[in-house]
Amino acid sequence: MSSSSSPSVTTDAETLKRNRILSSKLYFDIPIFKLPLIYSPDYDISFLGIEKLHPFDSSKWGRICQFLSSEGFLDKNCIVEPLEASKEDLLVVHSESYLKSLQSSPNVSIIIEVPPVALFPNCLVQRKVLYPFRKQVGGTILAAKLAKERGWAINVGGGFHHCSADEGGGFCAYADISLCIHYAFVQLNISRVMIIDLDAHQGNGHEKDFSSDSRVYILDMFNPGIYPRDYEARRFIDQKVEVVSGTTTNEYLKKLDEALEVAGHTFDPELVIYNAGTDILEGDPLGMLKISPDGIAARDEKTFRFARSRNIPIVMLTSGGYMKSSARVIANSVENLSRKGLINMGRSPVKI
């Protein structure tokens, strides 16, 4: 292909992407009595017990909602259920070749780090593993629309920050963060997005996807000594904050305060995507940090206050967390956000 034809090819690709976004059914109107809290029972993965071979708690999402409901913070009738992201929806970011690779059970087993999955028919893997992921992708994409309308939204799932357009890994098969942002660019007329990634692991997927896109500012606070150790992707982080194994709550929160102050002076976003992994929790076998449950609530409160005090819509994704207690910790943090007036678990939007 000659270089002279490249602009035309690029324009055609952008037009196709835009048309896919505009024709998607993932954005739909939500009744006012519904909360900007997104979840579906289809999020939870149950696959003949094989899901227990991975340290991730694949029933975490449902248990978060159960905790919130049982304690009177959440009326289950007010939860928003998203649609499944279709192939056309996924092609906004993913390549045909990558999506085709997911039709191989061995490939999926590598991405989700559960080797026995390689032995199962792909139709079963699609239904039991990839379908729940695609529902969560739909939730992340929809969350941006809800956040723009209500000021905040929480997808009780998503945050697959290791997946990029052409490569999955680390239990992340679809790039929901990248997809969410591209949909917001087109559907919400947004041109500046900040990703605040506070999962213990580096968010190498979205970093690669937005490596040359000045519309996206990435603050990534992660443990550099654990997976994925993606040194190439680290070059694309706008604000890199390293927290080494053993970092304690006070030290962590001090670094976060400093990071948010810098971010607030450096970039003026119209949307914040907050990847709120709880694998920073003390005792987490993969995160290797020592943050208390109250420290996680304080972290979430600081991040929400950063966005809400500036009237910036914020989307929260639950991302990683490899202890059974993670669901309880997340539910407690959401309750704290409600008590502090940073979110409204009632029927009307909160104004900070």
Secondary structure as UniProt FT lines:
FT   HELIX           3..5
FT   HELIX           6..23
FT   TURN            32..33
FT   STRAND          37..38
FT   HELIX           41..43
FT   TURN            48..49
FT   HELIX           50..53
FT   TURN            58..59
FT   HELIX           60..70
FT   TURN            71..72
FT   HELIX           76..78
FT   HELIX           87..90
FT   TURN            91..93
FT   HELIX           96..101
FT   TURN            102..103
FT   HELIX           105..112
FT   HELIX           115..119
FT   HELIX           122..125
FT   HELIX           126..130
FT   HELIX           131..150
FT   STRAND          152..155
FT   TURN            161..162
FT   TURN            165..166
FT   TURN            170..171
FT   HELIX           176..187
FT   STRAND          193..197
FT   HELIX           204..209
FT   TURN            210..212
FT   TURN            214..215
FT   STRAND          216..222
FT   TURN            224..225
FT   TURN            227..228
FT   HELIX           231..234
FT   TURN            235..236
FT   STRAND          239..242
FT   TURN            245..246
FT   HELIX           249..266
FT   STRAND          271..275
FT   TURN            279..280
FT   TURN            282..283
FT   TURN            285..287
FT   STRAND          290..291
FT   HELIX           293..308
FT   TURN            309..311
FT   STRAND          314..317
FT   TURN            324..325
FT   HELIX           326..339
FT   TURN            340..341
//
